[in-house]
Amino acid sequence: MPSTTSSTPLTIPLPYRILHLYLEPLMALNGAILCIFNPSLFLSTFSPTLRYTHSSQIIYDQLAATYVFLAFVEGVVLRATTELRVWKTVLGGLLVCDVLHLLAGVRCMSEEGRLLGVREWRVEDWIAVGTLLGPAAVRVAFLSGVGFALGPNPSTGR
């Protein structure tokens, strides 16, 4: 994989560009729209027992703002550069978010007694887990150099 200190433009492999420049920004914008206009549906995708209350709408509005920001970073900022260091920094940050989202989902499903009963999972559960773990795995692959031409060792520059 090319050196992370290089500012030489690099061709980011197509699967990474498709996910991070197109699919994820659209998914983030969809999440923002749900948070603003249908927060009860948004909440039900994560838990069948939690109920939306209007008094908590500010949290959904703030989450929507965060989703719009993530869509901007992936769909606009990453599109503006092919510099590997920028891509690695952004995707590393997104991977941290993925881990925190996973921990939140595990806690929620565990508290509801649904975590280990995989056969009882709803379609929404599978979609939530898949749309979290799939992109996280792609980010790990990117950060590991999968799909890039062999080059200098990123940690040593040789």
N, C-alpha and C positions, 0 to 999 in steps of 0.2 A: 504494500500500500504506500502511496506517496507520503512524503514527510508532511506532518501537520504544521510545520513552520513555514512551508512554502506558500508564497502568495501567487504562484503560477496558476492560471485558470485550469480547472480540471473538469472533465466530463463526469458528472455524477451519473452512475448507472440508472437506466430507465426505470426499473422497479421502485427505486428510492424516490425518483422524481414523481412518478405517478402517485404514490402514496402521500408524499409530503407536500406536493405542490397542488394537488387536485382533490384526492379523496378525503384526506383528513380536514382540510379547510372547509369542505362542504359538510362533513359530519359535525364539525364544531359550530358552523353557522346553523345547522339544523338543531343542535342542542340549545343554542342561544334562542332561537325562535320558540322552541318548546318551553324553555324556562320563562319567557316573557308572556307568551300567549296561551299556553296550556301546561302550567306547572304541575297540575295533578297527574297528567299523563306522563310527564317527565319523571316524577317521583315514583309512579307505579312501575316504571321500567326497572327500578332497582329494588323495590320492596312491595309485596302485595299487602302488607299490613300497615305501612305508614300512610298517614292521611295529610293532604295539603290543607293548610289554613292560610287565609288571606293575610293574617298578621305577619307571616313569614315571607311575604312576597319580596321584600327588599333583598333577602338572601338569594332568591332566584334571579332577581335583576342584576345583582352583583356577579353571580355566577355566569349569567349571560354575557356581561361585559368581559369577563375573563375568557369565555369561549370565543368572542369576537376578536380579542387580542391574539389568542392562539391561532385563529384562522389567518389573521394578518401576518403574524410572524412566519407561519409556514407558507402561506399562499403568496405573500408579497416579498418579505425580507429574504427568504431562501431563494426565491425566483430571481432576486437581484444580484446574486453572487454564485459563483462556482468554487469559491475559496473553501477548501476542505476544513480549515480551522473554524470557520463560521458555522458550517453545517454540523461539525462534530459538537460544537458548543451548544447549539440549539437542540440537536437530537439528544445530547446528554441530559439537558434540562428536561426535555419531554419524557425521557426515560425515568427520571426521578418522579415526575408527576404520575407516570404509569404505576410505579411501585406504590405511591401513596394512594392512588385510586384503588389498586388491588387490595391493599390493607383495609381500606374503608369498606370495600365490598365484602371481604372476608369477615370483618367484624359484624356487619349488618346481617349477613346470612347466618353466621354462627349464633348471634343473639336470637334469631328467629328459628333456630334449629333446622336450617335448610342447607347448611354448608356441605355436610357429608352425604346427604340424600340426593346424589346426582340424578338418580332415576326420577326423582320428583321435581326436578328443576323445570321451571316454566320456559317457554320459548324466549321470553324477555331475559331470563337469567343467562341462557346460552348466548344470546346476542350480546349482552353486556360483557360477559367474559371473553367472547371471541373478538369483539371490537377493542378490547383492552389488550389481551395477550398477543393477538396477531401483530398489531403495530409495534408493541414492545419487542417482540422477537425480531421484527425487521430492524428496529433501532439497534438492538444488540448486534445483529449481523453487520449493520453499517459501521458501528463503532469498532467492530472486530476486523473490518477491512474486507468482508466477504463481497465479491463481485468487482473488486478493484484490481487493476494490473499490479503485479508484484513490483516493488520498488524498494527504496530505502526503508529501513526499520523506523517507524514513526517515533519510537522512544530514543533512538540513538542517532537518527539522521544518516545512518550508514546502510 
